[in-house]
Amino acid sequence: MRPIPLSLPWFDERERERVARALAGRVAGDGPFCRQVEGRLESQLGAAHVLLTTSCTHALELALLALGVGPGREVVCPSFTFVSTANAILRAGARPVFADIEDLTLGLDPLDVVRRLTPRTAAILPVHYAGVAPNMHALAEIARAHDLAIVEDAAQGLGASYRGRPLGTLGDAGCFSFHETKNLTCGEGGALVLRDDAVAARAEIIREKGTNRSAFLRGQVDKYTWVAEGSSYVLSDLLAAILDAQLDKQDEIARRRATIAGRYATELAGWAESHGVRLPPRLPDREPNHHIFHLLLPDEGRRDRLMQHLRERGIQATFHYVPLHTAPHGRTLGEPLALPVTDRVASTLLRLPLHPLMSEDDVDHVVETVQGAPL
């Protein structure tokens, strides 16, 4: 069998054709393809404002800056997440406060969020792990009761929904990733979704180095100048051209991923039950996007043995995050924390390959190898 990577983007002549068109015109940021993709995402999400960015990391930073979250404030977020979640808070001048995750969704636990609130808390930053939302209803109630903003880290969430609403549109801001590992990709890229007009206007200026250049490009001013503090978060039109092609085949990518995830869930169900392994939950009020298919093993030893067994047979399977509260830099941010669900999940989770270029034979090989593993 050929090696099976954990993830692999699907590029073809459509991306090449769009890039060629972009090369024939403007290639800088906030160009024609950027505007087209932002419009398509606004329509898909039912969002008032979408701003493309160079990464989800920058989208998170931009969201916090535009919402006025800065020095002296705190933001509650999970420890079970990628470093960008916490880095964005730090780059805005605020302090990340780590909370535990729910056992079911692997997202922020509302009960633990309440325990982490202080008079300095400005926002809650939930992460939609694997495109599955945590209890956003409870988190929204907490936010309303304490006058807090909600910034969604929906890096993995495009195409998924919670109670019929797209992820990334449930809070004050939503942030998406188009990194090469995501369901839709342009290599590196992100998007910020905002519902408030004034916040979006601030974000647009911050994104363009603190200038009103976007207004100038729309013909609203006759020249542009420095009007506020900012940075450079605009996405190149070359990368937006790739995203435009990816959006064309979003439904096909989703179908292929759903088929693979469905086979895993069906064909590994009996094996999982007999070995005490948990498969991803099926929740009636969440529509997944099948970004990740993970297994939760009974303990770290069996997780590591299965991972090694798969890798020896050409299947790239891996754990996920090192919890941020245990990471070297995370330990400098405060007193040691007890986050038992986070620690247990991080030590027992294993991700299986899942991408639209997997063949039926690839899926067969993964399933048979998992079922034959000596645990």
LINVENTA-V5556 format. One record per residue. PHI is phi in radians with two decimals (999 if undefined). PSI is psi in radians with two decimals (none if undefined). NEAR is the number of other C-alpha atoms within 12 Angstrom. Layout:
# LINVENTA-V5556
phi=PHI psi=PSI near=NEAR
phi=PHI psi=PSI near=NEAR
This chain:
# LINVENTA-V5556
phi=999 psi=2.49 near=15
phi=-1.25 psi=2.71 near=14
phi=-1.05 psi=2.53 near=23
phi=-2.01 psi=1.89 near=30
phi=-1.28 psi=2.78 near=27
phi=-1.11 psi=-0.75 near=34
phi=-2.56 psi=2.66 near=30
phi=-2.72 psi=2.18 near=26
phi=-1.29 psi=2.68 near=30
phi=-1.83 psi=1.77 near=33
phi=-1.98 psi=2.54 near=29
phi=-2.63 psi=-2.75 near=16
phi=-1.12 psi=-0.36 near=14
phi=-1.16 psi=-0.76 near=20
phi=-1.14 psi=-0.71 near=29
phi=-1.11 psi=-0.68 near=22
phi=-1.15 psi=-0.73 near=19
phi=-1.16 psi=-0.72 near=30
phi=-1.10 psi=-0.71 near=29
phi=-1.05 psi=-0.70 near=21
phi=-1.16 psi=-0.68 near=23
phi=-1.15 psi=-0.70 near=28
phi=-1.10 psi=-0.43 near=22
phi=-1.43 psi=-0.07 near=15
phi=-2.30 psi=-2.42 near=18
phi=-1.38 psi=2.36 near=21
phi=-1.99 psi=-0.11 near=24
phi=-1.27 psi=-3.10 near=24
phi=-1.32 psi=2.83 near=32
phi=1.00 psi=0.69 near=36
phi=-1.66 psi=-2.92 near=29
phi=-1.03 psi=-0.75 near=29
phi=-1.21 psi=-0.63 near=34
phi=-1.02 psi=-0.83 near=36
phi=-1.11 psi=-0.67 near=30
phi=-1.15 psi=-0.77 near=24
phi=-1.17 psi=-0.72 near=36
phi=-1.04 psi=-0.72 near=36
phi=-1.13 psi=-0.72 near=25
phi=-1.12 psi=-0.70 near=28
phi=-1.21 psi=-0.69 near=36
phi=-1.02 psi=-0.74 near=25
phi=-1.18 psi=-0.77 near=17
phi=-1.11 psi=-0.70 near=26
phi=-1.58 psi=-0.23 near=31
phi=1.16 psi=0.63 near=22
phi=-1.77 psi=2.59 near=31
phi=-1.28 psi=-0.67 near=28
phi=-2.51 psi=2.32 near=36
phi=-2.27 psi=2.24 near=41
phi=-2.11 psi=2.10 near=52
phi=-1.24 psi=2.53 near=53
phi=-2.35 psi=3.00 near=45
phi=-1.30 psi=-0.26 near=40
phi=-2.96 psi=2.92 near=38
phi=-1.21 psi=-0.56 near=44
phi=-0.96 psi=-0.84 near=39
phi=-1.20 psi=-0.57 near=44
phi=-1.09 psi=-0.71 near=50
phi=-1.14 psi=-0.80 near=52
phi=-1.02 psi=-0.84 near=45
phi=-1.07 psi=-0.71 near=50
phi=-1.06 psi=-0.83 near=52
phi=-1.14 psi=-0.73 near=49
phi=-1.11 psi=-0.78 near=39
phi=-1.16 psi=-0.53 near=36
phi=-1.46 psi=-0.07 near=32
phi=1.42 psi=0.34 near=26
phi=-1.47 psi=2.08 near=35
phi=-2.63 psi=-2.66 near=27
phi=-0.97 psi=2.45 near=20
phi=1.49 psi=-0.08 near=19
phi=-1.90 psi=2.86 near=28
phi=-2.18 psi=2.64 near=33
phi=-2.28 psi=2.19 near=44
phi=-1.50 psi=2.23 near=43
phi=-2.54 psi=2.88 near=47
phi=-1.30 psi=2.70 near=46
phi=-1.45 psi=-0.46 near=47
phi=-1.49 psi=1.45 near=45
phi=-2.87 psi=2.99 near=39
phi=-1.31 psi=2.73 near=29
phi=-1.07 psi=-0.41 near=32
phi=-1.02 psi=-0.60 near=32
phi=-1.00 psi=-0.88 near=46
phi=-1.33 psi=-0.67 near=42
phi=-1.04 psi=-0.69 near=30
phi=-1.09 psi=-0.69 near=33
phi=-1.11 psi=-0.79 near=42
phi=-1.11 psi=-0.72 near=29
phi=-1.15 psi=-0.45 near=26
phi=-1.39 psi=-0.11 near=32
phi=1.63 psi=0.01 near=21
phi=-1.66 psi=-3.08 near=28
phi=-2.10 psi=2.20 near=34
phi=-1.32 psi=2.38 near=44
phi=-2.05 psi=2.04 near=43
phi=-1.48 psi=2.39 near=46
phi=-2.18 psi=2.85 near=40
phi=-1.38 psi=2.96 near=40
phi=-1.93 psi=2.80 near=38
phi=-1.25 psi=2.53 near=33
phi=-1.20 psi=-0.52 near=26
phi=-1.42 psi=-0.90 near=23
phi=-1.70 psi=-0.24 near=35
phi=1.12 psi=0.41 near=38
phi=-1.98 psi=3.08 near=39
phi=-0.85 psi=2.33 near=44
phi=-1.54 psi=1.98 near=40
phi=-0.98 psi=-0.65 near=33
phi=-1.11 psi=-0.69 near=20
phi=-1.33 psi=-0.54 near=30
phi=-1.00 psi=-0.80 near=38
phi=-1.02 psi=-0.69 near=29
phi=-1.15 psi=-0.39 near=16
phi=-1.64 psi=-0.09 near=29
phi=-1.25 psi=2.49 near=29
phi=-2.41 psi=3.01 near=20
phi=-1.06 psi=-0.27 near=15
phi=-1.58 psi=-0.12 near=23
phi=-1.16 psi=2.24 near=34
phi=-1.94 psi=-0.44 near=36
phi=-2.76 psi=2.78 near=44
phi=-1.98 psi=2.36 near=52
phi=-2.19 psi=1.47 near=54
phi=-1.32 psi=2.63 near=57
phi=-1.99 psi=2.29 near=49
phi=-1.59 psi=1.48 near=51
phi=-1.15 psi=2.27 near=40
phi=1.05 psi=0.36 near=40
phi=1.36 psi=0.34 near=39
phi=-2.01 psi=2.13 near=45
phi=-1.32 psi=2.52 near=51
phi=-1.26 psi=-2.89 near=42
phi=-1.33 psi=1.44 near=31
phi=-1.20 psi=-0.47 near=37
phi=-1.09 psi=-0.83 near=22
phi=-1.17 psi=-0.70 near=22
phi=-1.14 psi=-0.65 near=36
phi=-1.15 psi=-0.67 near=29
phi=-1.12 psi=-0.70 near=21
phi=-1.10 psi=-0.77 near=29
phi=-1.07 psi=-0.76 near=30
phi=-1.12 psi=-0.73 near=18
phi=-1.16 psi=-0.49 near=13
phi=-2.01 psi=0.20 near=21
phi=0.96 psi=0.94 near=19
phi=-1.97 psi=2.62 near=33
phi=-1.45 psi=2.70 near=37
phi=-2.07 psi=2.13 near=42
phi=-2.01 psi=2.02 near=48
phi=-1.51 psi=2.16 near=53
phi=-1.50 psi=1.59 near=55
phi=-1.81 psi=0.61 near=50
phi=-0.91 psi=-0.66 near=49
phi=-1.77 psi=0.19 near=40
phi=-1.88 psi=0.01 near=44
phi=-1.10 psi=2.26 near=48
phi=1.65 psi=-0.09 near=40
phi=-1.82 psi=2.83 near=35
phi=-2.51 psi=2.85 near=32
phi=-2.28 psi=2.03 near=31
phi=0.91 psi=0.71 near=21
phi=1.48 psi=-0.03 near=18
phi=-1.90 psi=2.39 near=25
phi=-1.09 psi=2.43 near=36
phi=-1.07 psi=2.56 near=44
phi=1.64 psi=-0.15 near=51
phi=-2.07 psi=0.19 near=40
phi=-1.60 psi=-0.33 near=39
phi=-2.05 psi=-2.78 near=39
phi=-1.33 psi=-0.47 near=39
phi=-2.62 psi=2.58 near=43
phi=-2.32 psi=2.48 near=50
phi=-2.23 psi=2.21 near=49
phi=-1.99 psi=2.74 near=50
phi=-2.05 psi=2.49 near=43
phi=-2.14 psi=0.59 near=39
phi=-1.08 psi=2.79 near=28
phi=-1.07 psi=-0.30 near=27
phi=-1.52 psi=-0.11 near=27
phi=-1.54 psi=2.91 near=42
phi=-1.01 psi=-0.76 near=46
phi=-2.00 psi=2.39 near=46
phi=-2.52 psi=2.63 near=40
phi=-2.21 psi=0.38 near=39
phi=1.66 psi=-1.14 near=30
phi=-2.46 psi=2.29 near=30
phi=3.01 psi=2.93 near=39
phi=-2.77 psi=3.12 near=48
phi=-2.62 psi=2.51 near=57
phi=-1.98 psi=2.23 near=53
phi=-1.89 psi=2.24 near=50
phi=-2.33 psi=2.56 near=44
phi=-1.88 psi=-0.34 near=29
phi=-1.65 psi=2.27 near=23
phi=-1.10 psi=-0.75 near=19
phi=-1.17 psi=-0.71 near=17
phi=-1.12 psi=-0.71 near=29
phi=-1.12 psi=-0.67 near=30
phi=-1.12 psi=-0.71 near=31
phi=-1.14 psi=-0.74 near=32
phi=-1.10 psi=-0.68 near=46
phi=-1.08 psi=-0.70 near=42
phi=-1.25 psi=-0.77 near=33
phi=-1.05 psi=-0.72 near=36
phi=-1.09 psi=-0.54 near=39
phi=-1.81 psi=0.88 near=36
phi=1.07 psi=0.41 near=25
phi=1.39 psi=0.32 near=27
phi=-1.94 psi=2.93 near=27
phi=-1.72 psi=0.67 near=29
phi=-1.09 psi=-0.65 near=31
phi=-1.09 psi=-0.70 near=33
phi=-1.12 psi=-0.66 near=21
phi=-1.10 psi=-0.76 near=18
phi=-1.14 psi=-0.47 near=19
phi=-1.47 psi=-0.05 near=16
phi=1.42 psi=0.29 near=12
phi=-1.49 psi=-0.38 near=12
phi=-2.34 psi=2.71 near=14
phi=-1.51 psi=-0.19 near=13
phi=-2.75 psi=2.78 near=16
phi=-2.04 psi=2.70 near=21
phi=-2.66 psi=3.07 near=19
phi=-1.37 psi=2.04 near=17
phi=-2.09 psi=-0.21 near=19
phi=-2.85 psi=2.97 near=22
phi=-1.23 psi=2.44 near=21
phi=-2.78 psi=-2.94 near=27
phi=-2.62 psi=-2.92 near=25
phi=-2.02 psi=1.77 near=28
phi=-2.06 psi=0.17 near=34
phi=-1.39 psi=2.49 near=42
phi=-1.53 psi=2.43 near=40
phi=-1.10 psi=2.53 near=35
phi=-1.13 psi=-0.43 near=36
phi=-1.06 psi=-0.78 near=37
phi=-1.28 psi=-0.60 near=44
phi=-1.11 psi=-0.56 near=48
phi=-1.10 psi=-0.70 near=43
phi=-1.10 psi=-0.75 near=42
phi=-1.09 psi=-0.65 near=47
phi=-1.05 psi=-0.74 near=37
phi=-1.20 psi=-0.66 near=34
phi=-1.09 psi=-0.68 near=37
phi=-1.11 psi=-0.55 near=35
phi=-1.04 psi=-0.61 near=22
phi=-1.93 psi=0.37 near=25
phi=-1.02 psi=-0.74 near=28
phi=-1.14 psi=-0.69 near=20
phi=-1.19 psi=-0.71 near=19
phi=-1.05 psi=-0.77 near=33
phi=-1.09 psi=-0.72 near=32
phi=-1.12 psi=-0.76 near=22
phi=-1.12 psi=-0.74 near=27
phi=-1.16 psi=-0.72 near=36
phi=-1.12 psi=-0.65 near=29
phi=-1.11 psi=-0.79 near=26
phi=-1.14 psi=-0.82 near=35
phi=-1.08 psi=-0.67 near=38
phi=-1.11 psi=-0.71 near=26
phi=-1.11 psi=-0.78 near=25
phi=-0.98 psi=-0.87 near=36
phi=-1.08 psi=-0.72 near=28
phi=-1.30 psi=-0.83 near=18
phi=-1.43 psi=-0.29 near=24
phi=-1.79 psi=0.00 near=33
phi=-1.06 psi=-0.87 near=24
phi=-1.13 psi=-0.76 near=18
phi=-1.03 psi=-0.78 near=26
phi=-1.10 psi=-0.77 near=26
phi=-1.09 psi=-0.72 near=19
phi=-1.27 psi=-0.34 near=14
phi=-1.93 psi=0.13 near=25
phi=1.19 psi=0.58 near=20
phi=-1.80 psi=2.40 near=30
phi=-1.70 psi=2.32 near=30
phi=-1.67 psi=2.91 near=33
phi=-0.98 psi=2.47 near=35
phi=-1.27 psi=2.66 near=29
phi=-1.90 psi=1.92 near=20
phi=-1.98 psi=2.19 near=17
phi=-1.12 psi=-0.43 near=13
phi=-1.72 psi=0.13 near=20
phi=-2.13 psi=2.27 near=28
phi=-1.79 psi=1.97 near=28
phi=-1.40 psi=2.88 near=39
phi=-1.98 psi=0.09 near=42
phi=0.97 psi=0.80 near=43
phi=-1.27 psi=-0.68 near=42
phi=-2.36 psi=2.45 near=39
phi=-2.02 psi=2.00 near=40
phi=-2.07 psi=2.71 near=37
phi=-1.99 psi=2.46 near=42
phi=-1.96 psi=1.86 near=38
phi=-1.39 psi=2.83 near=34
phi=-1.12 psi=-0.49 near=27
phi=-2.75 psi=2.97 near=24
phi=-1.15 psi=-0.66 near=23
phi=-1.06 psi=-0.81 near=18
phi=-1.21 psi=-0.60 near=25
phi=-1.05 psi=-0.82 near=37
phi=-1.19 psi=-0.61 near=28
phi=-1.16 psi=-0.73 near=25
phi=-1.15 psi=-0.72 near=38
phi=-1.06 psi=-0.78 near=36
phi=-1.15 psi=-0.71 near=24
phi=-1.04 psi=-0.76 near=25
phi=-1.18 psi=-0.78 near=33
phi=-1.12 psi=-0.64 near=26
phi=-1.13 psi=-0.33 near=18
phi=-1.90 psi=0.40 near=24
phi=1.40 psi=0.25 near=21
phi=-1.88 psi=2.06 near=33
phi=-1.38 psi=1.86 near=29
phi=-2.21 psi=2.50 near=35
phi=-2.65 psi=2.82 near=32
phi=-1.28 psi=-3.05 near=31
phi=-2.11 psi=-2.15 near=32
phi=-1.26 psi=2.52 near=28
phi=-1.40 psi=2.09 near=26
phi=-0.92 psi=2.37 near=36
phi=-1.14 psi=-0.51 near=36
phi=-1.24 psi=-0.25 near=35
phi=-1.78 psi=-0.15 near=27
phi=-1.27 psi=2.72 near=22
phi=-0.92 psi=-0.82 near=14
phi=-1.29 psi=-0.60 near=17
phi=-1.05 psi=-0.60 near=28
phi=-1.23 psi=-0.27 near=18
phi=-1.47 psi=-0.12 near=15
phi=-1.58 psi=-0.13 near=22
phi=2.98 psi=-2.98 near=17
phi=-1.21 psi=2.70 near=12
phi=-0.99 psi=2.46 near=16
phi=-1.93 psi=2.65 near=26
phi=-1.85 psi=1.82 near=18
phi=-2.18 psi=1.38 near=29
phi=-1.12 psi=-0.69 near=22
phi=-1.20 psi=-0.76 near=29
phi=-0.98 psi=-0.85 near=36
phi=-1.11 psi=-0.72 near=32
phi=-1.18 psi=-0.78 near=26
phi=-1.12 psi=-0.76 near=37
phi=-1.08 psi=-0.54 near=37
phi=-1.57 psi=-0.15 near=27
phi=-2.18 psi=-0.09 near=33
phi=-1.49 psi=2.41 near=38
phi=-2.35 psi=2.28 near=39
phi=-1.71 psi=2.39 near=39
phi=-1.71 psi=2.72 near=43
phi=-1.00 psi=2.43 near=42
phi=-2.77 psi=1.89 near=42
phi=-2.81 psi=2.81 near=38
phi=-1.23 psi=-0.17 near=36
phi=-1.67 psi=0.08 near=28
phi=-1.23 psi=2.37 near=31
phi=-1.60 psi=2.98 near=22
phi=-1.03 psi=-0.69 near=19
phi=-1.13 psi=-0.65 near=18
phi=-1.06 psi=-0.81 near=30
phi=-1.13 psi=-0.74 near=35
phi=-0.97 psi=-0.79 near=22
phi=-1.11 psi=-0.75 near=27
phi=-1.11 psi=-0.84 near=41
phi=-1.07 psi=-0.85 near=30
phi=-1.13 psi=-0.61 near=21
phi=-1.23 psi=-0.72 near=31
phi=-1.08 psi=-0.82 near=40
phi=-1.13 psi=-0.47 near=25
phi=-1.62 psi=0.06 near=18
phi=-1.24 psi=2.38 near=24
phi=-1.43 psi=1.75 near=18
phi=-1.75 psi=none near=25
